[in-house]
């Protein structure tokens, strides 16, 4: 079977370098981190419970400071792992933080809306 070399590849209409994408994703990490902390503590204030046992232990033992330290440790591990990757793969690191934290924010907002 032969081909004339014409293939249709879907393209994102905006081009960005891996460094630009990574920078944007780190902004997303910061926003999702703050959103997770805020919505977690609003939910706790309204009587909801933290479902993550590690986060629950940090919050019960040290409150807001414990949660911030826990998030800081996650960012620190991510930054260390980032240095082990080739440049073109580094955007996966902030995406790996931002996606689950954004999902947590969405779940928290949903749970808060059910209580209010």
C-alpha positions as CSV (number, residue, x, y, z in Angstrom):
1,X,0.0,0.0,0.0
2,X,1.4,3.4,-0.9
3,X,0.7,6.9,0.2
4,X,1.1,10.2,-1.5
5,X,2.3,11.7,1.8
6,X,-0.9,13.7,2.5
7,X,-2.1,13.2,6.0
8,X,-4.6,15.1,8.0
9,X,-3.3,16.0,11.5
10,X,-5.4,18.0,13.9
11,X,-3.6,21.1,15.0
12,X,-4.1,23.3,17.9
13,X,-4.7,26.8,16.5
14,X,-2.2,28.4,18.9
15,X,1.4,27.4,19.0
16,X,3.3,27.5,22.2
17,X,6.8,26.3,23.1
18,X,7.1,23.7,25.8
19,X,8.5,26.5,28.1
20,X,5.5,28.7,27.5
21,X,3.1,25.9,28.1
22,X,4.9,24.9,31.3
23,X,4.8,28.5,32.5
24,X,1.0,28.6,31.9
25,X,0.5,25.3,33.7
26,X,2.5,26.6,36.7
27,X,0.0,29.5,36.9
28,X,-2.8,26.9,36.7
29,X,-1.1,25.0,39.6
30,X,-1.0,28.2,41.7
31,X,-4.7,28.9,41.0
32,X,-5.8,25.3,41.7
33,X,-3.7,25.1,44.8
34,X,-5.3,28.3,46.3
35,X,-8.7,27.1,45.1
36,X,-8.3,23.7,46.8
37,X,-7.2,25.2,50.1
38,X,-9.9,27.8,50.1
39,X,-12.7,25.5,49.2
40,X,-11.5,22.8,51.6
41,X,-11.6,25.1,54.5
42,X,-14.9,26.6,53.5
43,X,-16.3,23.1,53.3
44,X,-14.8,22.2,56.7
45,X,-16.3,25.3,58.2
46,X,-19.7,24.2,56.9
47,X,-19.4,20.8,58.5
48,X,-18.0,18.8,55.6
49,X,-15.2,16.3,56.1
50,X,-11.8,16.0,54.3
51,X,-11.8,12.7,52.5
52,X,-8.0,12.5,51.9
53,X,-6.6,10.8,55.0
54,X,-3.2,12.5,54.6
55,X,-4.7,15.9,54.2
56,X,-7.1,15.2,57.0
57,X,-4.2,14.3,59.4
58,X,-2.3,17.5,58.4
59,X,-5.4,19.7,58.9
60,X,-6.4,18.0,62.2
61,X,-2.8,18.3,63.5
62,X,-1.7,21.7,62.2
63,X,-4.7,23.4,60.6
64,X,-4.1,25.7,57.7
65,X,-0.4,25.6,58.2
66,X,-0.4,21.8,57.9
67,X,-2.4,22.0,54.6
68,X,0.0,24.7,53.2
69,X,3.1,22.6,54.2
70,X,1.5,19.5,52.6
71,X,0.9,21.4,49.3
72,X,4.4,22.9,49.5
73,X,5.9,19.4,49.8
74,X,3.9,18.3,46.7
75,X,5.2,21.3,44.8
76,X,8.8,20.6,46.0
77,X,8.6,17.0,44.9
78,X,7.3,18.1,41.5
79,X,10.1,20.7,41.1
80,X,12.6,18.0,41.9
81,X,11.1,15.6,39.4
82,X,10.9,18.3,36.8
83,X,14.6,18.6,36.8
84,X,15.0,15.0,35.8
85,X,13.0,15.3,32.6
86,X,14.0,16.6,29.2
87,X,12.7,20.1,28.5
88,X,9.9,19.0,26.1
89,X,8.4,16.8,28.8
90,X,8.5,19.2,31.7
91,X,5.0,20.6,31.2
92,X,3.6,17.2,32.4
93,X,4.8,18.0,35.9
94,X,2.6,21.1,36.6
95,X,-0.2,19.3,34.8
96,X,0.1,16.4,37.2
97,X,-0.5,18.8,40.1
98,X,-3.0,21.1,38.5
99,X,-5.4,18.5,37.2
100,X,-6.1,16.6,40.4
101,X,-6.2,19.9,42.4
102,X,-8.7,21.3,39.9
103,X,-10.8,18.2,40.2
104,X,-10.7,18.6,44.0
105,X,-11.9,22.2,43.7
106,X,-14.8,21.1,41.5
107,X,-15.8,18.4,44.0
108,X,-15.4,20.8,46.9
109,X,-17.6,23.4,45.2
110,X,-20.2,20.8,44.4
111,X,-20.2,19.6,48.0
112,X,-20.4,23.1,49.3
113,X,-23.3,23.9,47.0
114,X,-25.2,20.8,48.4
115,X,-24.8,22.1,52.0
116,X,-25.7,25.8,51.3
